[in-house]
Amino acid sequence: MRKHHSLYGGTRDIVSPFFCTKILFMSSKFFFPALWFLSVVAAPGQEIDYKKQIAPILSSKCNSCHTAKKKETDKKPKAGLALDTPGGIRAGGVLEPGDASSSELYVRVSLPKTDDELMPPTDDGGPLSAKEIALIKKWIDDGARFSSGSGQGIGSIPADLDVAKVMAMPMREPNADGVVHLEGLGATVSQLAVNLPQQLVVEWISTYHKTTDKEIEQILHIAPNVVEVDLSRTKVTDDGLKHIGKLARLTHLNLSRTQITDKGIAHLSGLRYLENLNLYGTEVTDAILPVLAKHRKLKAVYAWKTKITPDGLSQLRKALPDAKLVLETDAKSNRYDNLDNPDNKFDF
């Protein structure tokens, strides 16, 4: 190594070619094994499989504290973070797909052993091995995909699928490929609660203006898990509600400001667990009330700016005495202010 006088003053070290050759020779016994290790993690262009490679790491090292699959009497996941399901990981805010260095999941598992923030702690299964950390890093840098990547996981929707067959399906962990497929169509899919990872909420928030029956039908890929659906302002038609009528465990349905009519509501007759129905701004009439009267679990029906009459709603109250039936906005509570504002997202 020799000194070189800089044009900007002072000196700096210059490494000779001989010195570089010497260093390369001395470090080769460390360098080439490192290359071999990276090739073991994943070959170039090969995606990390979440289910086969990432989930087992989280299951064995993290899920003792961060699991949503606990009995109701147990405590919630530590820090409210569930790492045992894709929905829990997404909802936890620990991923920045495509950027592992900005993802809390990777940052915490890659900290030094002596760091108090290391996860999992050294006294609880940590730290992860170098290979496990490398797998997590590559998985996140590649986009943190939960699906198989093949697209074959969703299969086709059975032509004879109906509400009874969906009810007979067990509510297991949601089909990750089905979730990714829906998200690719503009839907937002989230779990109902951190301790209810199998129950999903599906809504079209920013893409409602181009969401048609074709996109809505794809919700059937995860039919056993869907409990809430928001179709407000979408282009759903009466025929499109045939698909929604197969979601056997559906409890909340928002149809506000859509073009559905009495014909469409008839397709919902098999939804035994429906509790909340928002019909604001639709073309429905008193003709749907006998259908709604059969939904004994209904707790709320919002029918302002529809063609349902006060007399018709009074008849429905006799059939559903405990339900909240709203025909007009509540001026006193301002609960439904600015309903005509398309940017206003309100509960149903």
C-alpha positions in Angstrom: 0.0 0.0 0.0 1.4 3.4 -0.9 0.6 7.1 -0.3 -0.8 9.3 -3.1 -0.9 13.1 -2.9 -4.3 14.4 -3.7 -5.0 17.4 -5.9 -7.4 18.6 -3.1 -4.7 18.4 -0.4 -3.7 15.6 1.9 -2.9 12.1 1.1 -4.9 8.9 0.5 -4.0 5.2 0.5 -3.6 3.4 -2.8 -3.9 -0.4 -2.9 -1.5 -2.1 -5.3 -2.6 -4.8 -7.7 -0.2 -7.2 -5.9 -1.9 -6.5 -2.6 -5.4 -7.1 -4.1 -4.2 -10.4 -5.5 -2.9 -11.4 -2.2 -6.1 -10.5 -0.4 -8.2 -12.4 -2.9 -6.0 -15.5 -2.5 -6.1 -15.4 1.2 -9.9 -14.9 1.4 -10.9 -17.4 -1.3 -11.5 -20.1 1.3 -14.2 -17.9 2.8 -15.5 -16.3 -0.4 -16.3 -19.4 -2.4 -18.2 -21.1 0.4 -20.2 -17.9 0.8 -21.2 -18.2 -2.9 -22.1 -21.8 -2.3 -24.3 -20.8 0.6 -26.2 -18.2 -1.4 -26.8 -20.8 -4.1 -28.3 -23.1 -1.5 -30.8 -20.5 -0.4 -32.2 -20.0 -3.9 -30.9 -20.3 -7.4 -30.9 -17.1 -9.5 -34.4 -16.4 -10.7 -36.0 -19.0 -8.4 -38.7 -17.7 -6.1 -38.8 -18.5 -2.4 -41.9 -20.5 -1.6 -43.6 -19.0 1.4 -45.5 -22.1 2.4 -42.5 -24.4 2.1 -39.7 -22.2 3.2 -40.9 -19.2 5.2 -43.9 -20.5 7.1 -41.9 -23.3 8.7 -39.3 -20.8 10.0 -42.0 -18.6 11.5 -43.9 -21.6 12.9 -40.9 -23.0 14.7 -39.3 -19.8 15.9 -41.9 -17.1 16.2 -45.4 -18.5 16.5 -45.2 -19.4 20.2 -45.7 -15.7 20.9 -47.1 -14.3 17.6 -50.0 -16.6 16.8 -53.7 -15.8 16.2 -54.8 -19.4 16.5 -55.4 -19.3 20.3 -58.5 -20.1 22.3 -60.7 -17.2 23.3 -59.5 -17.5 26.8 -55.8 -17.0 25.8 -54.0 -13.8 25.4 -53.8 -12.0 22.1 -50.7 -12.3 20.0 -47.7 -10.5 21.4 -47.7 -6.8 20.4 -50.9 -7.6 18.4 -48.7 -9.2 15.7 -49.8 -12.6 14.3 -47.2 -14.3 12.1 -48.9 -17.6 11.6 -51.1 -16.6 8.7 -50.5 -14.4 5.6 -53.3 -12.1 6.7 -51.7 -11.6 10.1 -48.4 -10.8 8.6 -49.9 -8.3 6.1 -51.9 -6.6 8.8 -48.9 -6.4 11.1 -47.2 -3.7 9.1 -43.9 -5.6 9.2 -43.4 -6.0 5.5 -42.3 -3.6 2.7 -42.5 -6.0 -0.2 -39.4 -5.6 -2.4 -37.3 -3.9 0.3 -36.1 -6.2 3.1 -33.9 -3.5 4.6 -37.1 -1.4 5.3 -39.1 -4.4 6.6 -39.4 -4.7 10.3 -39.6 -8.5 10.0 -36.2 -8.7 8.4 -34.6 -5.9 10.5 -35.5 -7.5 13.8 -34.4 -11.1 12.9 -31.0 -9.8 11.5 -29.9 -7.7 14.5 -26.8 -8.7 16.5 -27.2 -11.3 19.2 -26.5 -8.7 21.9 -29.2 -6.3 20.7 -32.3 -6.2 23.0 -34.5 -5.8 19.9 -33.5 -9.1 18.4 -36.3 -11.4 17.4 -36.8 -14.1 18.4 -34.9 -13.4 21.7 -31.9 -15.6 22.5 -33.8 -17.1 25.4 -36.8 -18.0 23.2 -35.4 -19.8 20.2 -33.3 -17.0 18.7 -31.4 -16.0 16.8 -32.3 -17.4 13.4 -29.6 -19.2 11.5 -27.8 -17.3 8.7 -29.7 -19.4 6.1 -33.1 -18.7 7.6 -32.3 -14.9 7.7 -31.1 -15.1 4.1 -34.3 -16.9 3.1 -36.5 -14.2 4.7 -34.4 -11.4 3.1 -34.7 -12.9 -0.4 -38.4 -13.6 0.0 -39.1 -10.0 1.0 -36.8 -8.5 -1.7 -38.6 -10.6 -4.3 -41.9 -9.2 -3.3 -43.0 -11.2 -0.2 -45.5 -13.2 -2.2 -47.7 -15.7 -0.2 -49.0 -17.5 -3.2 -47.4 -20.4 -4.9 -46.5 -18.2 -7.8 -47.9 -20.7 -10.3 -51.5 -19.4 -10.3 -52.7 -23.0 -10.2 -53.7 -22.7 -6.6 -57.1 -21.1 -7.3 -58.4 -23.7 -9.7 -61.7 -23.1 -11.4 -65.0 -22.2 -9.7 -67.4 -25.2 -9.7 -70.4 -24.6 -11.9 -72.7 -26.2 -9.3 -71.4 -24.2 -6.4 -74.2 -22.9 -4.2 -74.7 -21.6 -0.7 -75.2 -25.0 0.9 -71.9 -26.4 -0.6 -70.0 -23.3 0.7 -71.5 -23.8 4.1 -70.3 -27.4 4.1 -66.7 -26.2 3.4 -64.6 -25.9 6.6 -63.3 -22.5 7.4 -59.6 -23.1 7.2 -56.7 -20.8 6.4 -57.7 -18.7 3.4 -56.4 -19.8 0.0 -53.4 -17.5 -0.5 -53.5 -17.8 -4.3 -57.2 -16.8 -4.2 -56.4 -13.8 -2.1 -53.6 -12.7 -4.4 -55.8 -13.3 -7.4 -58.5 -11.0 -6.0 -56.0 -8.3 -5.1 -54.7 -8.4 -8.6 -58.2 -7.5 -9.7 -58.2 -4.4 -7.5 -59.8 -5.8 -4.3 -58.6 -5.2 -0.8 -58.7 -8.3 1.3 -58.1 -8.2 5.0 -58.7 -10.3 8.0 -61.7 -9.4 10.2 -59.5 -9.3 13.4 -56.0 -10.4 14.4 -57.5 -13.3 16.4 -59.9 -14.2 13.5 -57.4 -14.9 10.6 -59.8 -17.2 8.8 -62.5 -14.6 8.5 -62.0 -12.1 5.6 -63.3 -8.7 4.6 -63.4 -8.0 0.8 -63.9 -4.5 -0.6 -63.1 -2.5 -3.7 -62.0 0.9 -2.5 -60.1 2.7 -5.2 -61.1 0.5 -8.1 -64.9 0.5 -7.5 -65.5 2.4 -10.8 -64.2 -0.5 -12.9 -65.3 -3.4 -10.8 -68.0 -5.5 -12.6 -69.7 -8.9 -12.1 -66.7 -10.6 -13.7 -64.3 -9.4 -11.0 -66.9 -9.9 -8.2 -67.4 -13.6 -9.2 -63.8 -14.3 -8.3 -64.6 -13.8 -4.7 -65.9 -17.4 -4.8 -62.3 -18.7 -4.7 -62.3 -17.8 -1.0 -66.0 -18.2 -0.4 -65.8 -20.2 2.9 -63.8 -17.4 4.5 -65.7 -14.2 3.4 -67.8 -12.6 6.2 -68.0 -9.0 5.0 -68.2 -7.5 1.5 -68.3 -3.9 0.4 -69.6 -3.4 -3.2 -70.5 0.3 -2.8 -70.4 2.3 -6.0 -69.2 -0.8 -8.0 -70.8 -1.8 -11.3 -72.4 -4.9 -9.7 -75.7 -5.9 -11.3 -78.6 -8.1 -10.2 -77.0 -11.1 -11.9 -73.7 -10.3 -10.0 -75.5 -10.8 -6.7 -75.9 -14.5 -7.6 -72.3 -14.8 -6.7 -72.7 -12.9 -3.4 -75.7 -15.1 -2.6 -73.3 -18.1 -2.3 -71.2 -16.6 0.5 -72.8 -18.7 3.2 -71.1 -17.0 6.1 -71.6 -13.4 5.0 -72.7 -11.1 7.8 -72.2 -7.6 6.4 -73.0 -6.5 2.8 -72.7 -2.9 1.5 -74.6 -2.3 -1.8 -74.9 1.4 -1.5 -75.0 3.5 -4.6 -75.2 0.5 -7.0 -77.7 -0.2 -9.7 -79.2 -3.3 -8.0 -83.0 -3.8 -7.9 -85.5 -6.1 -6.2 -84.5 -8.9 -8.6 -80.9 -8.8 -7.2 -81.9 -8.9 -3.6 -83.8 -12.2 -4.3 -80.5 -13.9 -4.8 -79.6 -13.2 -1.2 -82.3 -15.3 0.3 -80.0 -18.1 1.4 -77.7 -15.9 3.5 -78.8 -17.2 6.9 -76.2 -15.1 8.9 -76.7 -11.7 7.3 -76.7 -9.1 10.0 -76.1 -5.7 8.2 -77.3 -4.6 4.8 -76.7 -1.2 3.3 -79.1 -0.3 0.4 -78.6 3.4 0.4 -79.1 5.0 -3.0 -80.4 1.8 -4.8 -83.6 1.2 -6.7 -85.1 -1.4 -4.3 -88.8 -1.2 -3.4 -91.1 -2.6 -0.8 -91.2 -5.8 -2.9 -87.9 -6.9 -1.2 -89.3 -6.6 2.4 -90.8 -10.2 2.5 -87.3 -11.5 1.6 -85.6 -9.4 4.3 -88.2 -10.4 6.8 -86.9 -14.0 6.6 -83.4 -12.9 7.6 -84.0 -13.3 11.3 -80.4 -12.4 12.2 -80.6 -8.9 10.6 -79.6 -6.2 13.0 -79.5 -3.2 10.7 -80.9 -2.3 7.3 -80.1 1.1 5.8 -82.6 2.1 3.2 -82.5 5.9 2.8 -82.8 7.2 -0.8 -84.4 4.0 -2.0 -88.0 3.4 -3.1 -88.9 1.6 0.2 -91.8 3.4 1.8 -92.4 4.3 5.5 -95.4 2.0 5.5 -93.3 -0.8 4.1 -90.6 -0.3 6.7 -93.2 -0.4 9.4 -94.3 -3.8 8.3 -90.7 -5.0 8.3 -90.3 -3.7 11.9 -93.0 -6.1 12.9 -91.1 -9.0 11.5 -87.7 -7.8 12.8 -88.5 -5.9 16.0 -84.9 -5.7 17.3 -83.4 -4.6 14.0 -82.3 -1.0 13.3 -84.2 0.0 10.2 -83.1 3.4 8.8 -85.1 5.1 6.1 -83.7 8.7 6.6 -80.6 10.2 8.0 -80.4 10.9 11.7 -80.1 14.7 11.9 -79.7 14.8 15.6 -76.7 12.5 15.8 -75.2 13.5 12.4 -74.4 9.8 12.0 -75.0 9.9 8.3 -73.8 13.3 7.2 -72.4 13.8 3.8 -73.6 10.6 2.3 -73.6 12.1 -1.2 -69.9 12.8 -0.9 -68.2 10.0 -3.0 -65.1 10.3 -0.8 -67.0 9.5 2.3 -66.6 6.0 3.6 -69.1 5.1 6.2 -69.8 2.1 8.3 -72.6 -0.3 7.5 
